[in-house]
Each structure stands twice: as C-alpha cells, then as structure tokens.
Amino acid sequence: MLHSKPPFPDALYSAAQVRDLDARLIAAGTPGFELMQRAAHAAWRAIRRHWPDGQRLTVLAGHGNNAGDGYLIAALAKRAGWQVTVLAVGDCSALKGDAETAYKEAASDQVDIQPWQQQVLSGIVVDALLGTGLKGDVRDPYTSAIHAINDSRLPVMAVDIPSGLCADTGHTLGVAVRADLTVTFIGLKVGLFTGDAPDRVGELVFDDLQADPAIVGQAPVSVKRLDTFNLPVLKARPRTAHKGQFGRVLVIGGDLGFGGAALLSTESTLRSGAGMVTLATRPEHVTAALTRFPEVMSAGISSANQLMALIEPASVLVVGPGLGQHSWGRSLLSAAANAERPQVWDADALNQLAAGLVQLPKDCVITPHPGEAARLLGIGTQEIQVDRPAATRALARKFNAVCVLKGSGSLIANPAGDLALANHGHPAMATGGLGDVLAGVIGALMAQKMPAFEAACLGVWLHALAGELCGASGRGMVAADLIPVIRRLLEEQQPCLS
C-alpha cells in the first residue's frame, strides 16, 4: 500500500526490526529481489509525481541493498528515456546478492555507470548510498559524496532514509543528506520522525511493498506514532455532569519575575476541561490572575504552610512553571513532593529534582526539554539528542514516572518502556512559554481521570498539532495562541457530548 501523504501507519520500527521484517517476508515466499524491484518502482513513481518535468537523473550508489535500489531506479529511468548516470561511490565489484543482480540489470540496460570522482552532479539526484544499516559516523568517500549532494542545491530523493541519518534515533552521524523527498519501505523507521529528521527527510512517502499484513502484524514495534485514529480517549460527558466530576487542579508556580509562566499553565488547564482550577503563586501576581481569568481561585502564597490547605482538596498538581530556584520555590516544591497526589512537574521543578533537592512522588509526569533531561540524567545535552528514544526511556525508569522529552518529534515513555511519538510541530514553536501550556493540558487530562501515560500522549499530540496549525502563520507566535486551538482540537477529536 502506498502512503504518499499522512496519515501513515502508527507502527515505528528500529532498523533491526525492519531487517527482521524483511527476512520474514522473504522466508514466507517473497524473493528478496522482488522486494527490491517493488521498492525501485515505488521510488520511481514518487520521482515522477514529485518532478513531472524531470528528464535527467544522477544516482549515487553505495555497496549494499540501498545501492541495489538505486541501480534499479536508474534502469527504470533509462527505459523511460531519461538521461541517467550512476556514480558508484561503493566498489561495484564488491556488490553481492540482490544488489549485484540489480547492478547487472542496470548495466544490461546500458546505464552509464562511473566510479565516484567528485563529478559535478546534474538533474534530479538519487541518494542510494548508505541506507538504514549505518552505525558509526559517515566516512570517506561517502562523506565527500554527501557534501556534494548537499552543496549541489539540486532536487534530491533519498532511498529509504537520507544517508547519514540514524534510522533508530534521527541523529546525524557526522553528515547527512538533505533530501526533498524520501521514499521508505516495508516499515516506518523511528529516525524519520525525531531528532534531526525534519531537516533531512523532506516530503515522506511510505510504501509497504505489498507486505502480508499478517506477517507485519507479528513483528515487534519500537514506538507508536500518535495519530487521530489511535489517540487515547477522553470519555464524553453525561448531560448531568458537574464540575466535581472532572477534578481540581492546583497549579504551583510564578515566583517574582516569572508570574506569566504560571498564568499560562493555569489558563491551559482551565481550557482543557479541568472541573476546577486553583493557582498558588506569589501574592504580587494575584491581581493579574484575577483580571485574566476570574474563574480560577487564585491564592497568594508566601510559605509552604499556606500551600498545605490548597493541596488537600486538589486531585492533580501542576508544579514548576515559573517556580524559580530560590527559597520560596524550594519550599513549595518540597510541600508538593510530600503530597500523595498525581502531579505534572515541569521547568524549575525539574531543575530542583536534578539537583537532588527533592524526590519525585509516584504517579507523576515529567516534561523536560533536552537541557533539563541532560541534567536529570547527569550527562550532556548532546548525548540526549544522539539517542532521544533511549534517553526518554531512561528518564521514565530512573524516576518511575511518565516522561515527555520535548523537542522535534516529542517522545513519551512510561516506566514499563512503552514509547510514543508525536511528529507534529512547527519551527515557530521555538518561543517561550509553550512548555507551561503543555504542562497545564496534561494536568487537566489527568484530572479528568485519564491515566498518566494516556494523558501525556493526548496532551503532547494536541499541543504539537496546535503549534503546527498556529505556526502556519509564521514567526511571532506566542504560547497563549495555542490554548484556544488546543481546546478546538480536543473537541474535534474527543467531543464533550457523544
């Protein structure tokens, strides 16, 4: 089945899992070369759709099955009357199995095959260099070939995955192709949706190569991609509903100079359906809070003792937006940490957790960005970004909590190792306050009796898609812009009345 546009399947695989799936299909009776031919035809169809006026193709081929796909694409283009050149970066004499058969087919069709010698590229460029099996950093001559592709400014189609992009993590392995179009096969790879992938993949086309659904269904899955057809369900409300059925959320934050963060979390909590919302903040911020949303019970808190009376009736706590790291914030966080309530910890709550000043209670969701995640694990931010899925799982295990690792291709993990991914978003979201909004959304969903992992998955998806929709207007988006869009999306996906 061809998926030229989203929605895609929700199963995301590691490179090893896709290789295993490929082996299962071959063992079940589909020859490997037939799968390679199907892949080449899928890629060739995508090229013609994407560039209908193209007449010239330059294929850069490596030495594995990815190269075999490239040789077959070259043969198809040659038969269609295109001018075709294959630049063999990998040694043609080292080709084996199906890749060797593909090379011979291209040669028999009199495709111009030349060794890579830093030639000037032309036409549409096909990246058939390295595929999904790459582990370490790219080395020469592949490094020079990838630089040549990127420097050419020509249209580029990547076969299966842009060369140099890790199929498991989306991390750039030294250098990676920047593709305009990527055609991937059999199973979607995790690395196509997180890390550096959005800057490398371009338009994504998926073709399952007519794989037997029964065989695919038996294969293990690494990550679930969140989409409209698999979102956790927030139950519709009966007509006799009242506010006491949908939780009381206490938002704790807003030290001097950081009051806006707490206000953003409070508003997103209120607008995401929590029955009642209380804000515990500095007394100096109460007037602003009452002016902005009179529906919220806003309390000026000067000490942890005053906070205890607000914690008692709360069903969920959202802790950290604008909390600060001074004595006021530390005392309030300590009180929250000792409360046996489901909680969402963000921002300065995470920084204090990383410093060992508090212990995380059970039934919590933590929402770090990569820098906060690095502090929580005691490693560098770059190490987080090298393997975002592993870092998310490690955080969930370490703190026995649901972890949301924010960023490009946000990830959600629980302590059992289940992992979900939200691939929506927009670069206009690179602005302050969006994490405060997300924390409030998740807290509101938890207050409406969604389990923590499900609340995090739905909240992240709503937040990411809202950002994508708002970002379509370009730069200058602010965090508050997301809140009405999140409310609308929630109603579209999970109607209040059935």
C-alpha positions as CSV (number, residue, x, y, z in Angstrom):
1,M,0.0,0.0,0.0
2,L,1.4,3.4,-1.0
3,H,1.1,6.3,1.5
4,S,2.2,9.4,-0.3
5,K,0.9,11.7,2.4
6,P,-0.1,11.3,6.0
7,P,-1.8,9.6,7.8
8,F,0.9,6.9,7.9
9,P,0.7,3.7,9.9
10,D,1.3,4.2,13.6
11,A,4.0,1.5,14.0
12,L,7.6,2.8,14.0
13,Y,10.5,0.3,13.9
14,S,14.2,0.2,14.5
15,A,16.5,-0.6,11.6
16,A,17.0,-4.1,13.1
17,Q,13.2,-4.7,13.3
18,V,12.8,-3.7,9.7
19,R,15.6,-6.0,8.6
20,D,13.9,-8.8,10.6
21,L,10.5,-8.0,8.9
22,D,12.2,-8.1,5.5
23,A,13.6,-11.5,6.4
24,R,10.2,-12.8,7.5
25,L,8.7,-11.7,4.2
26,I,11.4,-13.5,2.2
27,A,11.0,-16.6,4.4
28,A,7.3,-16.5,3.7
29,G,7.9,-16.7,-0.1
30,T,8.6,-13.2,-1.4
31,P,12.0,-13.3,-3.1
32,G,14.4,-10.5,-1.9
33,F,15.0,-9.3,-5.4
34,E,11.2,-9.0,-6.0
35,L,11.0,-6.7,-2.9
36,M,13.9,-4.7,-4.3
37,Q,12.1,-4.3,-7.6
38,R,8.9,-3.2,-5.8
39,A,11.0,-0.6,-3.9
40,A,12.6,0.7,-7.1
41,H,9.2,1.0,-8.8
42,A,7.8,2.8,-5.7
43,A,10.7,5.3,-5.7
44,W,10.5,5.8,-9.5
45,R,6.7,6.6,-9.3
46,A,7.4,9.1,-6.5
47,I,10.1,10.8,-8.5
48,R,7.8,11.2,-11.5
49,R,5.0,12.6,-9.3
50,H,7.2,15.0,-7.5
51,W,9.2,16.2,-10.5
52,P,6.9,15.6,-13.5
53,D,9.1,17.6,-15.9
54,G,12.3,15.8,-15.0
55,Q,14.5,14.3,-17.7
56,R,17.9,13.8,-16.1
57,L,18.8,11.6,-13.2
58,T,22.0,11.2,-11.3
59,V,22.2,8.2,-8.9
60,L,24.8,8.0,-6.2
61,A,25.1,4.3,-5.2
62,G,26.8,2.7,-2.3
63,H,27.5,-1.0,-1.9
64,G,24.5,-2.7,-0.2
65,N,20.8,-3.2,-0.9
66,N,20.3,0.6,-0.8
67,A,22.6,0.7,-3.8
68,G,20.6,-2.1,-5.4
69,D,17.5,0.0,-5.2
70,G,19.4,2.8,-6.9
71,Y,20.6,0.7,-9.8
72,L,17.1,-0.5,-10.4
73,I,15.7,3.1,-10.3
74,A,18.4,4.1,-12.8
75,A,17.3,1.2,-15.1
76,L,13.7,2.3,-14.9
77,A,14.6,5.9,-15.7
78,K,16.7,4.8,-18.6
79,R,13.9,2.8,-20.1
80,A,11.6,5.9,-19.7
81,G,14.0,7.8,-22.0
82,W,15.7,9.9,-19.3
83,Q,19.4,10.7,-19.3
84,V,20.8,8.7,-16.5
85,T,24.2,8.4,-14.8
86,V,25.1,6.3,-11.8
87,L,28.1,7.4,-9.8
88,A,29.3,4.3,-7.9
89,V,30.7,5.5,-4.6
90,G,30.8,1.9,-3.4
91,D,33.0,-0.7,-5.2
92,C,30.8,-2.3,-7.9
93,S,32.9,-5.5,-7.7
94,A,32.0,-5.8,-4.0
95,L,28.3,-6.0,-4.7
96,K,26.7,-9.3,-3.7
97,G,23.3,-11.0,-3.9
98,D,20.3,-8.9,-4.9
99,A,22.4,-5.7,-5.1
100,E,24.7,-7.4,-7.6
101,T,21.7,-8.6,-9.7
102,A,20.4,-5.0,-9.7
103,Y,23.8,-3.7,-10.9
104,K,23.9,-6.2,-13.7
105,E,20.3,-5.2,-14.8
106,A,21.3,-1.6,-14.9
107,A,24.4,-2.4,-16.9
108,S,22.5,-4.6,-19.3
109,D,20.2,-1.6,-19.9
110,Q,23.3,0.4,-20.8
111,V,23.0,2.8,-17.9
112,D,26.1,5.0,-17.7
113,I,27.9,3.8,-14.6
114,Q,31.0,5.7,-13.5
115,P,33.2,5.5,-10.4
116,W,32.8,8.4,-8.0
117,Q,35.4,11.0,-8.7
118,Q,33.8,14.2,-7.4
119,Q,31.9,14.8,-10.6
120,V,29.6,17.7,-11.0
121,L,26.0,16.5,-10.3
122,S,23.1,17.3,-12.5
123,G,19.3,16.7,-12.8
124,I,17.5,15.0,-10.0
125,V,19.8,13.4,-7.6
126,V,19.0,10.0,-6.1
127,D,20.7,9.2,-2.7
128,A,21.2,5.4,-2.7
129,L,24.4,5.5,-0.6
130,L,24.1,4.1,2.8
131,G,20.5,3.1,3.9
132,T,19.5,2.1,7.4
133,G,22.4,-0.1,8.4
134,L,24.8,2.7,9.2
135,K,26.0,2.7,12.9
136,G,29.0,4.9,13.3
137,D,29.8,8.3,11.7
138,V,30.0,8.5,7.9
139,R,33.5,8.1,6.4
140,D,35.0,8.9,3.1
141,P,34.3,8.5,0.2
142,Y,30.7,8.7,1.4
143,T,31.4,12.0,3.3
144,S,32.5,13.7,0.2
145,A,29.6,12.3,-1.8
146,I,27.1,13.6,0.8
147,H,28.7,17.0,0.9
148,A,28.5,17.1,-2.9
149,I,24.8,16.3,-2.8
150,N,24.1,19.0,-0.3
151,D,26.2,21.6,-2.0
152,S,24.6,20.9,-5.4
153,R,21.3,22.6,-4.5
154,L,19.7,20.1,-6.9
155,P,16.4,18.3,-6.1
156,V,17.2,15.2,-4.1
157,M,15.3,11.9,-3.5
158,A,16.6,9.6,-0.7
159,V,16.0,5.9,-0.9
160,D,14.6,4.5,2.4
161,I,16.3,7.1,4.6
162,P,18.7,10.1,3.9
163,S,22.2,8.7,4.1
164,G,23.9,9.6,7.3
165,L,20.7,9.9,9.3
166,C,20.4,7.2,12.0
167,A,17.3,5.1,11.4
168,D,16.9,4.4,15.1
169,T,17.3,7.9,16.6
170,G,17.1,10.6,13.9
171,H,20.6,11.7,14.9
172,T,23.0,12.9,12.1
173,L,26.0,10.5,12.0
174,G,28.6,13.1,11.2
175,V,27.0,14.4,8.0
176,A,23.6,13.5,6.4
177,V,21.9,14.1,3.1
178,R,19.3,16.9,3.0
179,A,16.5,15.4,0.8
180,D,13.5,17.0,-0.7
181,L,11.8,13.6,-0.9
182,T,12.3,10.4,1.0
183,V,10.7,7.1,-0.1
184,T,10.8,4.5,2.6
185,F,9.7,0.9,2.5
186,I,8.2,-2.0,4.5
187,G,8.1,-0.3,7.9
188,L,8.5,3.3,9.0
189,K,11.7,3.9,10.9
190,V,11.8,5.8,14.2
191,G,14.6,8.0,12.9
192,L,12.4,9.5,10.2
193,F,10.3,11.4,12.8
194,T,12.6,12.7,15.6
195,G,15.9,14.4,16.2
196,D,17.4,15.9,13.0
197,A,14.9,14.2,10.7
198,P,12.6,17.2,10.0
199,D,15.6,19.0,8.4
200,R,16.7,16.0,6.4
201,V,13.8,13.9,5.2
202,G,11.7,16.4,3.2
203,E,8.4,15.0,2.0
204,L,8.0,11.4,3.2
205,V,6.5,8.7,1.1
206,F,5.9,5.2,2.5
207,D,5.3,2.0,0.5
208,D,4.8,-1.3,2.3
209,L,5.8,-3.2,-0.8
210,Q,2.6,-5.3,-0.6
211,A,3.8,-6.9,2.5
212,D,1.5,-9.5,4.0
213,P,-0.4,-7.7,6.8
214,A,-0.4,-10.9,8.9
215,I,3.4,-11.1,8.8
216,V,3.7,-7.4,9.6
217,G,1.3,-7.7,12.5
218,Q,3.5,-10.3,14.1
219,A,6.6,-8.1,14.1
220,P,7.7,-6.2,17.2
221,V,7.2,-2.5,17.2
222,S,9.6,0.0,18.7
223,V,7.5,3.1,19.0
224,K,3.8,4.1,18.5
225,R,3.3,7.2,16.4
226,L,0.3,9.2,17.7
227,D,-2.4,10.0,15.2
228,T,-6.1,10.7,15.1
229,F,-7.0,7.0,14.8
230,N,-5.1,5.8,17.9
231,L,-5.3,8.6,20.4
232,P,-6.3,7.9,24.0
233,V,-10.0,8.6,24.5
234,L,-11.3,11.2,26.9
235,K,-14.8,10.0,27.7
236,A,-17.8,12.1,26.7
237,R,-19.6,13.8,29.5
238,P,-23.2,12.9,30.6
239,R,-25.7,15.7,30.4
240,T,-25.9,15.6,34.2
241,A,-22.2,16.4,34.5
242,H,-21.0,18.8,37.2
243,K,-17.6,20.3,38.0
244,G,-16.8,18.0,40.8
245,Q,-16.5,15.1,38.4
246,F,-13.6,16.5,36.5
247,G,-11.0,17.1,39.1
248,R,-9.5,20.0,40.9
249,V,-6.1,21.0,39.6
250,L,-3.7,23.1,41.7
251,V,-1.0,25.0,39.7
252,I,2.0,25.9,41.8
253,G,4.5,28.4,40.4
254,G,5.2,32.0,39.5
255,D,8.0,33.4,41.6
256,L,8.8,37.1,41.3
257,G,9.6,37.9,37.7
258,F,8.1,34.6,36.4
259,G,4.4,35.1,37.0
260,G,3.5,34.7,33.4
261,A,4.6,31.0,33.2
262,A,2.1,30.1,36.0
263,L,-0.6,32.1,34.3
264,L,-0.1,30.2,31.1
265,S,-0.3,26.8,32.8
266,T,-3.4,27.9,34.7
267,E,-5.2,29.1,31.6
268,S,-4.4,25.9,29.6
269,T,-5.5,23.8,32.5
270,L,-8.8,25.6,32.6
271,R,-9.4,25.5,28.9
272,S,-8.6,21.8,28.6
273,G,-11.5,20.7,30.7
274,A,-10.5,20.6,34.4
275,G,-13.5,20.9,36.6
276,M,-11.9,23.4,39.0
277,V,-8.5,25.2,38.9
278,T,-6.6,26.8,41.7
279,L,-3.4,28.9,41.3
280,A,-0.9,29.1,44.1
281,T,1.5,31.9,43.3
282,R,3.2,35.0,44.7
283,P,0.8,37.4,46.2
284,E,2.0,40.1,43.8
285,H,0.6,38.1,40.9
286,V,-2.9,37.5,42.2
287,T,-4.4,40.7,40.7
288,A,-3.1,39.9,37.3
289,A,-4.5,36.3,37.6
290,L,-7.9,37.5,38.7
291,T,-8.0,40.0,35.8
292,R,-7.1,37.4,33.3
293,F,-9.4,34.6,34.4
294,P,-11.8,35.3,37.2
295,E,-13.0,31.6,37.0
296,V,-9.8,30.5,38.8
297,M,-9.3,30.5,42.5
298,S,-6.1,32.5,42.7
299,A,-4.2,32.4,46.1
300,G,-1.3,34.5,47.1
301,I,1.2,32.1,48.9
302,S,4.1,33.3,50.9
303,S,5.1,30.0,52.6
304,A,4.7,26.2,52.3
305,N,2.4,26.2,55.3
306,Q,-0.2,28.2,53.4
307,L,0.1,25.8,50.5
308,M,-0.9,22.8,52.5
309,A,-4.6,23.8,52.7
310,L,-4.7,24.1,48.9
311,I,-3.1,20.7,48.3
312,E,-5.6,18.9,50.5
313,P,-8.6,19.2,48.1
314,A,-6.6,19.0,44.9
315,S,-6.8,15.9,42.7
316,V,-3.8,16.8,40.5
317,L,-0.9,19.2,41.0
318,V,1.0,21.0,38.2
319,V,4.3,22.1,39.6
320,G,7.1,24.2,38.3
321,P,6.1,26.8,35.8
322,G,7.9,29.9,36.9
323,L,8.6,28.3,40.2
324,G,12.2,29.6,40.4
325,Q,15.0,28.0,42.4
326,H,15.1,30.3,45.4
327,S,13.8,29.6,48.9
328,W,10.1,30.4,48.0
329,G,10.1,27.9,45.2
330,R,12.1,25.3,47.0
331,S,9.7,25.3,50.0
332,L,6.6,25.0,47.8
333,L,8.1,22.1,45.8
334,S,9.0,20.3,49.0
335,A,5.4,20.5,50.1
336,A,4.2,19.2,46.8
337,A,6.7,16.4,46.7
338,N,5.3,15.1,50.0
339,A,1.7,15.1,48.8
340,E,0.3,11.8,47.6
341,R,-1.3,13.3,44.5
342,P,-0.7,12.7,40.8
343,Q,1.5,15.5,39.6
344,V,3.0,17.1,36.5
345,W,6.5,18.5,37.0
346,D,8.0,21.0,34.6
347,A,10.7,23.7,34.4
348,D,12.2,24.6,37.7
349,A,10.7,21.7,39.5
350,L,12.8,19.5,37.2
351,N,15.9,21.6,37.9
352,Q,15.5,21.1,41.6
353,L,14.8,17.4,41.1
354,A,18.1,17.2,39.1
355,A,19.9,18.9,41.9
356,G,18.7,16.2,44.4
357,L,16.8,18.7,46.5
358,V,13.5,16.7,46.3
359,Q,12.2,13.2,45.5
360,L,9.6,12.7,42.8
361,P,6.3,11.2,44.2
362,K,4.6,8.4,42.4
363,D,2.0,8.8,39.6
364,C,3.9,11.7,38.1
365,V,4.6,13.1,34.6
366,I,7.8,14.9,34.0
367,T,8.2,17.1,30.9
368,P,11.9,18.0,30.3
369,H,13.4,19.7,27.3
370,P,16.7,18.2,26.2
371,G,18.7,20.5,28.5
372,E,16.6,19.6,31.6
373,A,16.8,15.9,30.5
374,A,20.6,16.1,30.5
375,R,20.7,17.5,34.0
376,L,18.3,14.8,35.2
377,L,20.5,12.1,33.8
378,G,23.8,13.7,34.6
379,I,25.0,13.8,31.0
380,G,25.4,16.3,28.3
381,T,22.6,17.7,26.1
382,Q,24.3,16.3,23.0
383,E,24.1,12.8,24.5
384,I,20.4,13.2,24.9
385,Q,20.0,14.3,21.3
386,V,22.1,11.5,20.0
387,D,19.5,8.9,21.2
388,R,16.3,10.6,22.2
389,P,14.3,7.4,22.5
390,A,16.8,5.8,24.8
391,A,17.0,9.0,26.9
392,T,13.2,9.1,27.3
393,R,13.0,5.5,28.4
394,A,16.0,6.0,30.8
395,L,14.3,9.0,32.5
396,A,11.0,7.1,32.9
397,R,12.8,4.2,34.5
398,K,15.0,6.4,36.7
399,F,12.2,8.4,38.2
400,N,9.5,5.7,37.9
401,A,7.3,8.3,36.1
402,V,5.9,9.1,32.7
403,C,8.4,11.2,30.8
404,V,7.8,13.6,28.0
405,L,11.0,14.5,26.2
406,K,10.1,17.7,24.3
407,G,11.6,18.8,21.1
408,S,11.4,17.9,17.4
409,G,9.5,14.6,17.4
410,S,8.4,14.7,21.1
411,L,8.6,11.3,22.8
412,I,6.5,9.9,25.7
413,A,7.7,6.9,27.8
414,N,6.4,5.1,30.8
415,P,8.4,3.0,33.3
416,A,7.5,-0.2,31.5
417,G,9.3,1.0,28.4
418,D,6.3,1.8,26.2
419,L,7.2,4.7,23.9
420,A,5.0,7.0,21.8
421,L,6.0,9.8,19.4
422,A,4.2,13.0,18.2
423,N,5.6,14.1,14.9
424,H,3.6,17.3,14.5
425,G,5.1,20.7,15.2
426,H,6.5,23.8,13.6
427,P,9.7,25.9,14.0
428,A,7.6,28.9,15.0
429,M,7.1,27.0,18.3
430,A,10.7,28.0,19.2
431,T,9.5,30.6,21.7
432,G,9.0,30.8,25.5
433,G,6.0,29.5,27.4
434,L,5.0,26.6,25.3
435,G,6.1,24.1,27.9
436,D,4.0,25.8,30.5
437,V,0.9,25.4,28.3
438,L,1.7,21.7,27.8
439,A,2.0,21.0,31.5
440,G,-1.4,22.5,32.1
441,V,-3.0,20.5,29.3
442,I,-1.6,17.2,30.7
443,G,-2.7,18.1,34.2
444,A,-6.2,18.8,33.1
445,L,-6.5,15.5,31.3
446,M,-5.2,13.7,34.4
447,A,-7.8,15.5,36.5
448,Q,-10.4,14.1,34.1
449,K,-9.3,10.6,35.1
450,M,-7.0,9.8,32.2
451,P,-4.1,7.6,33.3
452,A,-0.8,9.5,33.3
453,F,0.7,7.9,30.1
454,E,-2.5,8.4,28.2
455,A,-2.9,12.0,29.4
456,A,0.7,12.7,28.3
457,C,0.2,11.1,24.9
458,L,-3.0,13.0,24.2
459,G,-1.7,16.3,25.6
460,V,1.5,16.2,23.6
461,W,-0.4,15.4,20.4
462,L,-2.8,18.2,21.0
463,H,-0.1,20.7,21.8
464,A,2.1,19.7,18.8
465,L,-0.7,19.9,16.3
466,A,-1.9,23.2,17.7
467,G,1.6,24.5,17.3
468,E,1.7,23.3,13.8
469,L,-1.5,25.0,12.9
470,C,-0.6,28.2,14.6
471,G,2.9,28.1,13.1
472,A,1.4,28.2,9.6
473,S,1.1,31.9,10.1
474,G,4.9,32.2,10.6
475,R,7.1,33.8,13.1
476,G,5.7,35.7,16.1
477,M,3.5,33.0,17.5
478,V,3.2,33.2,21.3
479,A,2.4,30.4,23.7
480,A,-1.1,31.7,24.5
481,D,-2.0,31.4,20.8
482,L,-2.1,27.6,21.3
483,I,-4.7,27.5,24.0
484,P,-7.9,28.1,22.0
485,V,-6.6,25.9,19.2
486,I,-6.0,23.0,21.7
487,R,-9.5,23.5,23.0
488,R,-10.9,23.2,19.5
489,L,-8.8,20.2,18.6
490,L,-9.8,18.4,21.8
491,E,-13.5,18.9,21.0
492,E,-13.0,17.8,17.4
493,Q,-11.2,14.6,18.5
494,Q,-12.9,13.9,21.8
495,P,-16.4,15.6,21.8
496,C,-17.8,16.7,25.1
497,L,-21.2,15.2,24.2
498,S,-21.3,11.8,22.4
